[in-house]
Amino acid sequence: MRPLATLTTLLLTLPSLAYSAYCSGSPDPNAPSNSLPTTLNPAKTLVNSTDNGLVYKYNDDKFHSFLVTHLWGTPYEQGYAQGEMMGDEIDDFFQTTYEYLSKALAEELPQLRFPEWFLDLVVEKGLDWALDWTAEATAAYTDPKFFEELQGISDGSGVDYQLLLRIHMLPEATKGACSMIGASDTATETGNLLQLRALDWDVDGPFKDHANLIVYHNDDDPERVSWANIAWTGFIGSVTGFNEQKMSISEIGVTFPDDTFGKESRHGTPFVNLLRDVLEKESTFKGADDRISNADRTCNLILGVGDAKTSQFNAVQYSADVANFITSDNLQPVNDTWHAPITDITYFGMDWLCPGFSEVLHDQLVANAPLTPANMIEDVIAITQTGNLHIAVYDLAESSVYLSFAKKSDDDGSDGEGDMAFERTYTRIDADALFSTPAPTH
């Protein structure tokens, strides 16, 4: 791996981003609706299989296809199965991600936003050292099964373990500008919970080319719940996902906090591991809340946890100092102009303090109530222009998850769709059918 060059250009661009009181972005005032028909019954083709795994390609056309990987066994066996089946894909994703990260850090980084502590480490010691330091700082707070699974991926694929570990430290050092919604009762047509997780992150790098819905079948393990990770091939932390107990997560990186967040910490559980633990180890709303409350927390975030069994949703103002649970009844921060409360809806647009997006999101939620998956996709998400990399709309009371992914690098545009996930065709996944997929017989 090549050494990292200096970060002079990037560091000179950071102050306006890091120290502004509010984020300055906003959607295009002429943003169109997304009236593309949702793919309700995606075709699937078996790509590969092994003793503890299956890989399918969903959707026949290459422009809208994505992988769905099913895994069984112990954490090591699940990792090994993924590595064995997807070795070339894993090698490509992790190698190109590292190369892209190195190049972007050496030049400028307009979308992946790194905190100063991480940039200081990179400037002083280099990228490898900074990522290794992050891994060491969080290792004591990480479930050993995480490392077992990662070793399985390395052994099954032949990809260097240290490279895998380093890339898994990337989310802990970045802040994506994302959005979330939790709506139920009077705010939805059925009264059931509808939840949004819109990931606004980097669409210039390799992430858009490696989308993978990874399903962990843990029925034989009393300590683990079966769950699904909407991520990238070989990536085992979670920023988007749901479990068999009809629980689901959202997440927003906070670049523009206020003083109620208190301090951040570099020593604790990586948030992608904590969110994974919520899905893999919890089956109740209270259990998820308790896990977050008692965690060794690190950076400034807003987390979202929904439970479709009880139609409950909590947003969590999250930092080393606080785990503040927020619902529609105590929405924070409250601003009558751009973040006004809405009955039975908890929402955040792009950040904690982000008037431009939050106001548009508020107005679209009010205009489209009662909410359905269809009007959330067509108007709320599209007109707010949130979710450039991937989007999940969870309607788990109806066993439905609606997914959309950013345009791939090899997409020639002949389908006439836009580049961003919020502009593209969604695919409905049947969650119950996903978890009932039978194990391979060899």
Backbone torsions as a table, in degrees:
resi	resn	phi	psi	omega
1	MET	NA	139.7	-174.1
2	ARG	-82.5	150.1	179.7
3	PRO	-70.0	159.8	-178.4
4	LEU	-90.2	135.5	177.1
5	ALA	-77.6	178.6	-179.1
6	THR	-69.4	161.3	-174.6
7	LEU	-113.0	28.6	-174.9
8	THR	-55.8	-48.0	-177.1
9	THR	-60.6	-46.3	-178.5
10	LEU	-64.2	-45.7	-176.9
11	LEU	-61.7	-34.0	178.6
12	LEU	-67.9	-23.4	-179.0
13	THR	-90.2	-8.8	-170.9
14	LEU	-75.5	-38.5	-170.7
15	PRO	-54.8	-41.1	-178.1
16	SER	-64.1	-29.7	179.2
17	LEU	-81.2	-42.9	-169.7
18	ALA	-80.2	-26.7	-170.4
19	TYR	-113.9	3.0	174.9
20	SER	-67.9	147.5	-178.7
21	ALA	-72.5	-31.9	-178.5
22	TYR	-135.0	151.7	172.3
23	CYS	-71.3	147.6	-170.8
24	SER	-102.5	-6.2	-175.9
25	GLY	-76.1	164.3	175.4
26	SER	-161.0	158.1	178.5
27	PRO	-69.0	160.8	171.2
28	ASP	-62.1	124.9	-179.2
29	PRO	-62.8	-15.7	178.2
30	ASN	-106.3	21.8	-178.8
31	ALA	-59.0	132.4	-178.5
32	PRO	-85.3	162.2	170.5
33	SER	-69.3	164.3	174.2
34	ASN	-109.0	99.1	-176.3
35	SER	-100.5	13.1	178.8
36	LEU	-65.6	139.7	180.0
37	PRO	-69.8	138.5	177.4
38	THR	-75.5	138.8	174.5
39	THR	-79.0	110.3	-172.2
40	LEU	-89.5	-33.8	-178.4
41	ASN	-127.1	76.7	-175.1
42	PRO	-64.0	136.4	172.3
43	ALA	-67.8	146.3	177.6
44	LYS	-134.6	141.2	-178.5
45	THR	-124.9	130.6	177.6
46	LEU	-68.8	125.3	-178.8
47	VAL	-98.2	-41.7	-176.8
48	ASN	-162.2	160.3	176.6
49	SER	-153.0	157.6	175.7
50	THR	-152.0	-173.3	-174.0
51	ASP	-58.2	-38.0	-175.6
52	ASN	-119.9	23.3	-177.5
53	GLY	-160.3	155.5	173.1
54	LEU	-137.0	145.1	173.4
55	VAL	-127.9	127.4	175.8
56	TYR	-116.5	152.6	165.9
57	LYS	-103.0	124.7	176.5
58	TYR	-96.4	138.3	-177.1
59	ASN	76.2	132.8	-175.4
60	ASP	-75.5	-38.9	-175.9
61	ASP	-78.4	139.9	-172.9
62	LYS	-66.5	-24.3	-175.8
63	PHE	-73.2	-24.4	-178.9
64	HIS	-117.6	8.9	-177.7
65	SER	-79.3	152.0	172.2
66	PHE	-151.0	160.9	-176.6
67	LEU	-90.9	145.1	171.8
68	VAL	-125.8	116.9	-175.8
69	THR	-110.2	130.4	177.6
70	HIS	-110.7	133.8	-176.3
71	LEU	-130.7	141.5	176.9
72	TRP	-131.0	162.2	173.2
73	GLY	106.1	-165.3	176.3
74	THR	-72.0	166.5	176.4
75	PRO	-53.4	-43.9	178.7
76	TYR	-63.1	-44.3	-179.5
77	GLU	-63.9	-37.7	177.1
78	GLN	-65.3	-42.4	177.3
79	GLY	-64.2	-44.6	-179.0
80	TYR	-62.0	-41.9	-179.7
81	ALA	-62.3	-43.5	178.9
82	GLN	-64.3	-43.6	179.1
83	GLY	-63.3	-41.3	-178.6
84	GLU	-65.6	-41.7	-176.8
85	MET	-78.3	-31.6	-168.7
86	MET	-124.0	30.3	-174.0
87	GLY	-56.3	-47.8	-178.1
88	ASP	-65.4	-41.3	179.6
89	GLU	-64.5	-43.0	179.2
90	ILE	-64.0	-46.0	179.1
91	ASP	-59.0	-44.1	-179.6
92	ASP	-64.2	-45.8	-177.4
93	PHE	-63.8	-48.0	-175.1
94	PHE	-72.6	-37.6	177.9
95	GLN	-66.9	-47.1	-178.2
96	THR	-68.8	-32.7	176.6
97	THR	-64.0	-44.7	179.3
98	TYR	-63.9	-44.6	180.0
99	GLU	-63.7	-41.5	178.7
100	TYR	-64.7	-44.3	179.5
101	LEU	-62.0	-44.0	179.7
102	SER	-61.3	-46.3	-178.5
103	LYS	-66.0	-43.4	-177.7
104	ALA	-66.4	-40.1	178.5
105	LEU	-66.2	-34.3	-179.1
106	ALA	-73.5	-23.3	-177.1
107	GLU	-107.8	-84.1	173.7
108	GLU	-156.9	158.1	-172.7
109	LEU	-132.9	87.2	-174.1
110	PRO	-74.0	-22.2	-173.9
111	GLN	-117.4	-41.3	175.9
112	LEU	-78.4	109.6	-170.8
113	ARG	-100.8	115.2	-176.1
114	PHE	-102.4	142.6	175.1
115	PRO	-73.3	161.2	-175.5
116	GLU	-61.6	-36.9	-178.0
117	TRP	-59.7	-38.4	-178.7
118	PHE	-72.5	-42.0	178.7
119	LEU	-62.9	-38.1	178.2
120	ASP	-62.1	-41.8	178.0
121	LEU	-63.8	-40.6	-179.2
122	VAL	-65.5	-44.3	-179.4
123	VAL	-62.7	-41.8	-175.3
124	GLU	-77.5	-41.2	-168.8
125	LYS	-119.3	-23.1	-175.6
126	GLY	108.3	162.2	-174.8
127	LEU	-62.9	-46.5	-179.0
128	ASP	-57.6	-44.9	-178.2
129	TRP	-63.2	-43.0	-179.0
130	ALA	-63.2	-43.0	179.1
131	LEU	-69.8	-39.1	177.7
132	ASP	-65.4	-38.4	178.0
133	TRP	-62.9	-42.1	178.3
134	THR	-61.5	-41.9	177.9
135	ALA	-62.5	-42.5	-179.6
136	GLU	-67.6	-37.5	-178.3
137	ALA	-68.2	-25.0	-176.5
138	THR	-106.5	-7.2	-172.4
139	ALA	-60.0	-41.9	-176.5
140	ALA	-67.2	-17.6	-177.6
141	TYR	-103.0	7.8	-174.2
142	THR	-108.7	135.3	177.9
143	ASP	-58.4	127.9	179.1
144	PRO	-56.2	-24.8	179.7
145	LYS	-64.9	-26.0	175.4
146	PHE	-61.4	-46.3	-179.5
147	PHE	-69.4	-33.4	176.5
148	GLU	-62.8	-44.6	179.5
149	GLU	-65.7	-41.0	179.4
150	LEU	-63.7	-38.6	176.4
151	GLN	-64.4	-37.5	176.7
152	GLY	-62.0	-41.4	177.4
153	ILE	-61.8	-43.8	179.6
154	SER	-63.1	-45.1	-178.4
155	ASP	-66.9	-38.0	-178.0
156	GLY	-75.2	-29.7	-174.6
157	SER	-103.2	-24.4	-173.0
158	GLY	84.0	3.0	178.2
159	VAL	-78.1	137.2	-176.9
160	ASP	-55.7	128.3	-178.3
161	TYR	-59.1	-41.3	-176.5
162	GLN	-65.5	-35.3	176.0
163	LEU	-64.3	-45.0	178.2
164	LEU	-58.1	-45.9	-178.2
165	LEU	-64.8	-42.3	-178.4
166	ARG	-61.5	-45.5	-178.7
167	ILE	-66.6	-30.0	176.7
168	HIS	-69.3	-14.6	175.8
169	MET	-85.0	-9.4	-175.3
170	LEU	-59.6	-47.5	-177.9
171	PRO	-60.9	-32.4	-178.5
172	GLU	-65.3	-21.0	-177.7
173	ALA	-108.5	9.4	179.5
174	THR	-127.1	165.1	179.8
175	LYS	-134.4	103.9	176.3
176	GLY	-80.4	144.6	176.4
177	ALA	-94.8	103.3	-170.8
178	CYS	-125.7	177.1	179.0
179	SER	-134.8	156.8	176.4
180	MET	-146.7	154.4	175.0
181	ILE	-141.5	139.9	166.4
182	GLY	-130.7	117.0	-175.6
183	ALA	-133.4	141.1	179.9
184	SER	-158.1	-176.4	176.4
185	ASP	55.2	-121.0	-175.0
186	THR	-70.0	-15.9	-174.6
187	ALA	-84.8	-12.0	179.9
188	THR	-120.9	154.4	-176.2
189	GLU	-62.8	-36.9	-178.5
190	THR	-92.9	-14.5	-171.5
191	GLY	85.7	-11.0	179.3
192	ASN	-79.1	165.0	178.6
193	LEU	-71.5	128.1	165.7
194	LEU	-114.7	132.8	-176.6
195	GLN	-132.5	139.5	176.8
196	LEU	-113.1	136.5	165.0
197	ARG	-127.6	109.3	178.8
198	ALA	-110.9	118.3	-178.6
199	LEU	-96.1	110.8	174.7
200	ASP	-106.1	104.6	-175.4
201	TRP	-143.4	-139.4	-174.1
202	ASP	-91.7	124.6	176.8
203	VAL	-112.0	6.4	177.6
204	ASP	-93.6	-23.7	-176.9
205	GLY	-88.8	-160.0	-173.4
206	PRO	-81.9	-7.0	-171.4
207	PHE	-60.1	-38.7	-176.8
208	LYS	-67.7	-16.6	-176.0
209	ASP	-95.6	0.7	-173.0
210	HIS	-132.2	31.0	180.0
211	ALA	-60.7	136.4	-178.2
212	ASN	-151.9	126.6	172.3
213	LEU	-94.1	110.1	-171.1
214	ILE	-107.2	119.1	-174.0
215	VAL	-106.9	121.0	179.0
216	TYR	-99.8	113.6	178.9
217	HIS	-93.7	102.9	-174.2
218	ASN	-113.3	29.1	-174.7
219	ASP	-60.7	-27.9	-177.2
220	ASP	-90.5	3.1	-178.1
221	ASP	-115.5	109.7	-176.9
222	PRO	-65.9	-14.9	-178.2
223	GLU	-94.1	-5.7	-176.2
224	ARG	-131.5	143.9	177.6
225	VAL	-98.3	144.7	173.3
226	SER	-68.8	138.0	-174.4
227	TRP	-152.3	166.5	-178.5
228	ALA	-127.4	133.1	-177.0
229	ASN	-111.6	116.0	176.7
230	ILE	-89.6	100.6	-167.5
231	ALA	-150.0	-137.5	-177.8
232	TRP	-134.4	152.3	-174.8
233	THR	-55.5	124.2	178.7
234	GLY	87.4	-4.9	-179.0
235	PHE	-94.4	123.6	-171.1
236	ILE	-112.7	-4.4	165.5
237	GLY	-77.5	172.1	-176.8
238	SER	-133.4	134.6	168.4
239	VAL	-118.6	-15.7	-179.4
240	THR	-146.7	130.7	179.4
241	GLY	173.9	178.1	-178.0
242	PHE	-154.6	164.3	-179.9
243	ASN	-127.4	175.7	-176.1
244	GLU	-66.9	-19.4	178.4
245	GLN	-87.6	16.8	175.2
246	LYS	62.9	36.1	173.5
247	MET	-107.4	150.8	-174.2
248	SER	-148.3	157.7	-175.5
249	ILE	-124.4	152.9	169.7
250	SER	-133.2	166.0	-178.5
251	GLU	-161.1	140.7	175.8
252	ILE	-134.0	129.5	170.9
253	GLY	-77.1	135.3	-177.6
254	VAL	-103.6	109.0	174.3
255	THR	-96.3	-22.6	-177.7
256	PHE	-122.2	77.0	178.3
257	PRO	-84.9	173.4	164.1
258	ASP	-113.9	-176.7	-172.0
259	ASP	-73.2	-4.6	177.7
260	THR	-72.5	-13.9	178.8
261	PHE	-75.6	-24.0	-176.4
262	GLY	69.4	-142.1	-173.4
263	LYS	-98.4	154.0	169.2
264	GLU	-95.9	167.2	176.2
265	SER	-139.3	150.9	175.8
266	ARG	-98.2	-9.6	-177.4
267	HIS	-109.9	110.2	-179.9
268	GLY	170.1	-167.0	-179.8
269	THR	-81.0	123.9	174.6
270	PRO	-54.0	137.2	-173.1
271	PHE	-64.9	-28.0	178.0
272	VAL	-68.7	-26.5	175.3
273	ASN	-78.1	-38.6	177.9
274	LEU	-63.6	-44.6	179.0
275	LEU	-64.2	-38.5	174.3
276	ARG	-60.1	-45.1	-179.8
277	ASP	-61.3	-36.6	176.8
278	VAL	-58.1	-43.2	-177.4
279	LEU	-78.8	-36.8	-173.3
280	GLU	-88.4	-19.1	-173.7
281	LYS	-121.8	-5.3	-177.0
282	GLU	-122.4	141.4	177.5
283	SER	-122.2	-1.0	-179.9
284	THR	-128.8	156.2	179.2
285	PHE	-61.9	-44.3	-179.9
286	LYS	-64.0	-40.5	179.1
287	GLY	-60.7	-40.6	178.5
288	ALA	-65.3	-43.9	179.1
289	ASP	-62.8	-42.5	-179.9
290	ASP	-64.5	-39.3	179.9
291	ARG	-62.2	-43.2	179.2
292	ILE	-67.6	-42.3	-179.8
293	SER	-60.1	-39.8	-173.4
294	ASN	-92.5	1.1	-176.4
295	ALA	-72.2	154.6	167.2
296	ASP	-83.3	94.4	-169.7
297	ARG	-85.3	162.2	-174.2
298	THR	-125.3	-89.5	-166.6
299	CYS	-94.7	170.5	-179.7
300	ASN	-74.8	123.4	-178.9
301	LEU	-147.6	167.9	159.6
302	ILE	-118.9	118.9	175.9
303	LEU	-99.6	157.4	174.9
304	GLY	-134.1	132.9	176.8
305	VAL	-130.2	126.0	177.6
306	GLY	-118.9	149.5	176.0
307	ASP	-131.0	103.9	-176.9
308	ALA	-71.3	-16.4	176.8
309	LYS	-64.8	-35.3	-176.6
310	THR	-116.5	1.3	-178.2
311	SER	58.0	36.6	179.0
312	GLN	-105.0	148.7	176.0
313	PHE	-145.7	133.8	171.6
314	ASN	-123.2	131.3	159.8
315	ALA	-90.3	150.4	-177.4
316	VAL	-128.7	114.4	168.4
317	GLN	-71.4	118.6	-162.4
318	TYR	-127.9	128.9	172.0
319	SER	-160.6	-179.4	176.3
320	ALA	-60.1	-31.1	-175.2
321	ASP	-91.5	-28.3	-171.6
322	VAL	-134.9	148.6	164.7
323	ALA	-134.3	90.0	-171.9
324	ASN	-104.5	114.5	-173.8
325	PHE	-88.3	129.0	-170.8
326	ILE	-124.0	132.8	173.7
327	THR	-125.3	-176.0	177.2
328	SER	-65.2	-20.2	-178.8
329	ASP	-81.7	-19.0	179.5
330	ASN	-136.4	42.9	-176.5
331	LEU	-51.8	138.0	178.1
332	GLN	-141.3	152.2	-19.5
333	PRO	-69.2	145.7	-179.0
334	VAL	-94.6	128.7	173.6
335	ASN	-141.3	122.7	-174.5
336	ASP	-63.4	-20.2	-178.0
337	THR	-89.6	-45.9	-171.2
338	TRP	-124.9	-7.6	175.6
339	HIS	-145.8	62.4	-178.4
340	ALA	-84.5	145.7	178.0
341	PRO	-62.6	148.4	174.2
342	ILE	-130.0	132.2	-177.8
343	THR	-56.8	126.0	174.4
344	ASP	66.2	18.0	176.5
345	ILE	-130.8	128.5	170.8
346	THR	-109.9	130.8	-173.2
347	TYR	-150.5	150.4	173.9
348	PHE	-144.8	130.6	179.8
349	GLY	-108.2	99.4	168.6
350	MET	78.1	-21.8	-178.0
351	ASP	-174.4	-178.5	176.2
352	TRP	-74.5	-45.5	178.8
353	LEU	-117.8	88.2	-175.8
354	CYS	-143.5	77.5	-173.6
355	PRO	-57.7	-41.9	-173.2
356	GLY	-59.6	-44.8	-179.9
357	PHE	-83.1	-38.7	-177.0
358	SER	-63.7	-37.9	-179.9
359	GLU	-66.2	-43.4	178.8
360	VAL	-65.9	-41.7	178.3
361	LEU	-60.7	-45.9	176.8
362	HIS	-55.4	-49.9	-175.3
363	ASP	-64.5	-37.4	179.7
364	GLN	-71.6	-35.3	176.9
365	LEU	-64.8	-43.9	179.3
366	VAL	-66.2	-43.3	-176.1
367	ALA	-67.2	-27.5	-173.6
368	ASN	-105.2	1.7	178.3
369	ALA	-67.6	143.7	-2.0
370	PRO	-73.9	143.9	-172.6
371	LEU	-79.8	146.3	170.1
372	THR	-132.6	163.3	173.6
373	PRO	-55.9	-37.7	-177.0
374	ALA	-65.1	-47.9	-177.7
375	ASN	-78.1	-22.0	171.5
376	MET	-64.8	-44.1	-179.6
377	ILE	-69.1	-46.8	-171.8
378	GLU	-71.1	-41.6	-172.7
379	ASP	-119.4	-50.9	-173.3
380	VAL	-61.2	-54.3	-176.1
381	ILE	-72.5	-46.5	-175.1
382	ALA	-64.3	-43.4	-176.9
383	ILE	-76.3	-29.6	172.6
384	THR	-74.4	-18.6	179.6
385	GLN	55.8	54.2	177.9
386	THR	-120.9	145.2	-177.0
387	GLY	93.7	64.0	-179.8
388	ASN	-78.1	-33.4	-175.3
389	LEU	-92.2	-52.9	170.8
390	HIS	-154.2	160.5	-176.7
391	ILE	-137.8	138.7	169.9
392	ALA	-128.4	125.4	170.0
393	VAL	-108.4	113.3	-176.7
394	TYR	-94.0	122.7	171.3
395	ASP	-128.2	64.5	-167.4
396	LEU	-73.8	-19.0	172.3
397	ALA	-62.1	-26.6	176.7
398	GLU	-103.2	13.9	-179.6
399	SER	58.6	33.0	-174.5
400	SER	-121.4	135.4	169.5
401	VAL	-130.9	125.3	-178.7
402	TYR	-103.5	121.1	-174.4
403	LEU	-117.2	142.1	170.8
404	SER	-140.5	145.1	-176.6
405	PHE	-128.6	152.4	178.8
406	ALA	-62.6	157.5	178.0
407	LYS	-59.7	134.8	179.9
408	LYS	-77.9	161.9	-178.1
409	SER	-62.9	-32.5	-177.3
410	ASP	-93.1	10.3	177.2
411	ASP	-77.0	120.2	-177.3
412	ASP	-85.0	2.3	177.6
413	GLY	79.4	7.2	-176.0
414	SER	-69.2	-17.2	178.1
415	ASP	-81.3	-6.9	176.1
416	GLY	76.6	8.2	179.7
417	GLU	-88.7	162.4	180.0
418	GLY	-76.2	-177.9	-177.0
419	ASP	-85.6	-31.8	-171.1
420	MET	-89.2	151.9	-178.3
421	ALA	-56.5	-37.0	-177.9
422	PHE	-70.1	-10.5	178.7
423	GLU	-100.4	1.6	-167.1
424	ARG	-115.9	174.7	-179.9
425	THR	-68.0	136.6	174.6
426	TYR	-95.5	153.9	174.8
427	THR	-121.1	129.3	175.8
428	ARG	-86.6	128.9	175.6
429	ILE	-105.3	132.8	174.0
430	ASP	-86.2	106.6	-173.4
431	ALA	-65.4	-41.1	-179.6
432	ASP	-62.7	-42.9	178.6
433	ALA	-64.7	-36.0	179.6
434	LEU	-60.3	-47.8	-176.4
435	PHE	-75.4	-18.4	179.2
436	SER	-93.1	6.5	176.9
437	THR	-58.0	126.6	-177.8
438	PRO	-73.5	149.8	177.9
439	ALA	-66.9	154.1	179.8
440	PRO	-67.9	150.9	174.8
441	THR	-117.9	114.0	-179.4
442	HIS	-120.5	NA	NA
